[in-house]
Amino acid sequence: MTGVLAAMESLRHTPAGLPLVQFRLAHKSLQVEAGYKRQVECEMSCVALGEAAVAISRVAAGTQVKVTGFLNRKNRMSAQLVLHATSTEILKEANHGNDEQGRPGAG
């Protein structure tokens, strides 16, 4: 799933010592369904463990990324889904007001 890192919690560790980070991914795309174009927008809760957690924790909010992983329930008593990120790829860095060449801009 591709999207923009909308929110990122601080990197922490599980009781077993594994790095863990929770984040939200804002997705927007145009999909075709039954021959019609459909605008898709959603925000997905995500979690990463181990090396994937360390890697994503270094990425700034606002960065466009591709997250690969699997869906699972938030916990065994919940129907809410969470994307468990096993790998991430940076598609476009957050520019924080800079132009396309990274120079400070007017925005």
Buried (B, 14 or more C-beta within 10 A) or exposed (E): BBBBBBEBEEBEEEEEEEBBBBBBBBBEEEEEEEEEEEEEEEBBBBBBBEEBBBBBBEBEEBBBBEBEBEEEEEEEEEEEEBBBBBEBEBEEBBBEEEEEEEEEEEE
